[in-house]
Amino acid sequence: MIEARADGAGLVRRLTEKAEALARARAAMIAQGKSAARWRKAALLWPLFGKE
């Protein structure tokens, strides 16, 4: 039988920290007048520039 144990509180804490960091980064980007669409397009094109 397979048994798994997870640290639910730790997972929630890490996800909350990441969400807060993303929110801060997004707020900074908006304050600078930069568009998120630019980064979405770059993410789509990124595989074309290098094979690692």
N, C-alpha and C positions, 0 to 999 in steps of 0.2 A: 504494500500500500504506500502511496506517496503522501507525504505530509508536508505542508508548507506553512510557514509563519511569516507574517509581515508586520513591520513596524508602521502601523497606520498613522500614528501621530507624527513620526519623523517624515513620512511621505508627504503628509499634508503641509508640514512646515517647509519642506524643500520646494514644493510646488507653489506655495504662497510666496516664498522669497523670489522664485523665478518670475512669477506674475508681477510682483512689485518692481523688479528690475526691468522687465519689459515695459511696464507702464511708465517708469521714469525715462527710459530711452525714447519711447514714443513721444512723451511730453517734450523732451529736449529737441527731438527732430521737428515737431510741430512748431516749437518756439523759434527755431532757426529758419522756418519756412520751407523745409524740405518735404518732399512727397514720398509716402510709403510705396506708391506705385513704382517709383524708380527702383527700389530695392527688390520688389517682386519681379520686375522685368529682368533685373540683373541676375536674380536667382535662377530664372529660366534659361538664361544665356550662359551661365557659368560653366556647365559641362562642355561647351563648345571650345573653351580656351585651354583645356589641358586634360590630359589623361594620366592619372597618377596611380 
